[in-house]
Every structure is written in structure tokens, then in C-alpha cells.
């Protein structure tokens, strides 16, 4: 099981460990590793709020940005045949690979 929770604009991936009988999560898109856990959903939500507040406080004290910065550049390693099919699809639609790929990725994250 894997879900996503959000608090104050921070997202966390949530999983469940049947062996330990506990929900656990990790904040996403930050430069640090911040985890939390709870035996119930209520405990998990409280733990996430506490983790986010702690992270925000620590970033404020150290003068760091609480969110990870992204450059806007991605590099993919693809099989040559997939690269060729992508190039053909982009050219067929009158777009560069970059434009075509950006649109495909924007569509994928809107789901």
C-alpha cells in the first residue's frame, strides 16, 4: 500500500508495514530525510504535522529553504528505439522533443 498525504504544501509518501503494524511516511521534495510513523491514521497525521513543523523550524534556524530547488532540466536514459519513436511522434505533431515531452509529462502529473 502506498498513498500520499499533504500538510502545509508538503507531500509525503505513506506506506504500511504489516510486520511492524505501523504506518510510516517520508516527506517528499526536500533536501533532508524526514520520516514519521503512527500506529493509527490519527497518529500518522499528527506525526506528519509534527515532522513538517520541525522541518520548517530547523530550516528557519539554519537559513535553508524548506523545499528542494529544481533546475527545470531532466535527463533520461532511453533505449534507442524508444528515443526514435518519441522523435517521430514529436516531429509528426510539429513539435520539438522537448515540447512534446513537456506536454506528455504535464498530462501525466495531472492524473
Buried (B, 14 or more C-beta within 10 A) or exposed (E): EEEEBEBEEBBBEBEBEEEEEBBBBBBBEBEEEBEBBBEEEEBBBEBBBEBBEEBEEEBEEEEEEBBEEEEEEEEEEEEEEEEEEBEEBBEEEEBEEEEBBEEEEEEEEEE
